[in-house]
Amino acid sequence: MKKNKLFTGLASLALVAGLVACGGEDDASNGADDGANGENESDTNGDEASEYSSAEASYVIEAGIGLNNQHPQYEGLLRFKEIVEESTDGDVYVETYHSSTLGDDRQMMEALQLGSQEVTIPSTAPITNFVEEYAILDFPFLFPNEEVAMEVLNGEVGDRLLDALEDQEMVGLAWWENGYRDLTNSVQPVATAEDFEGLTLRTMENEVHLEAFSELGANPTPMAFGELFTGMQQGTVDGQENPLATIYLEGYYEVQDHYSDTNHVYSPFVFLMSKQFYDGLPDNYQEIVRDAAQDAGEFQIEENRRQNNELLDSLIDEGMEYTEVTDEAREEMAEIVQPVNDSFAEKLDQDFVEQFYDAIEEAEQNLE
Ligand code: KDG
């Protein structure tokens, strides 16, 4: 199990503070040799091998993600495709697109709202621009480990967040996992909170991230995921933060020197479907896509955790310098950003915030 090496129990601390204040066919382990941006060039974006065809299907799902075809997220998407096509005997056909071919997270969500794209699976951070409650998921140092996070997300409070998407013309079918985010940069080793000073860091489009990194002394700048590799290559940003699997499989070692296991925030993915499309499916197909998103998600989560846990040596082999971040250093970072969590928590529905922190506490007890 990958733990946030810091704080079992930090969530309860945050609770007090907050409330007082207010299938792929690809080998996913070989990003190193696959050319620019860690991609496997043999892949045919949009048209993965299948015994079915879009021409014979009654429904076609265009599913796009930002990550490349080496990432477990894409493997999960291929598993979704396989289950859906087999269960409907090809009557629902799934076209899969990776590497932001259909746009960045925000553009793809907007396309879902319009009904011009059917599926995307973003990290939760940019969803905050559509449903403000999602901000809570990106509070730094919130979840003590992945199991607690998943227990919370698959419980009532997670359902509440998924239900809230419907007003935004999207249906949340399942929680998938990106994992704990770590830091890379090309300027200096980052071991302590002080080392963030002056670093220009690409962040996702999310106010919590922007404020938290500012609080740490960095210069955060929001940028679409698809522009990040070039941004680092050209020196527009000094660094970025993402889970280890992304860092390795996207080939960031080609343009970054230092990696630190900050584990500063747990990042979930949400499997989103266009509401317009979902509502137009017959009941039995709605059930099939729901179950398929869940089942493919279980596979994705397992594979994602395996890779997040195993890829450090490969990253070092590629020449990145690894700086281990101690629990004390994480604790200091957490203290510095806690006021950001508290001020965002104050802006949200207090009932929801309380329910959310209670759910973390309960999940911790259940999983002890
Ligand atoms: O496919 C998911 C990506 O589009 C994105 O959400 C990855 O965490 C991410 C980031 O840093 O933008």
Boltz pocket constraint, residues with backbone or C-beta under 6 A from the ligand:
constraints:
  - pocket:
      binder: B
      contacts: [[A, 65], [A, 66], [A, 67], [A, 73], [A, 104], [A, 105], [A, 121], [A, 122], [A, 123], [A, 178], [A, 204], [A, 223], [A, 224], [A, 225], [A, 241], [A, 242], [A, 267]]
      max_distance: 6.0
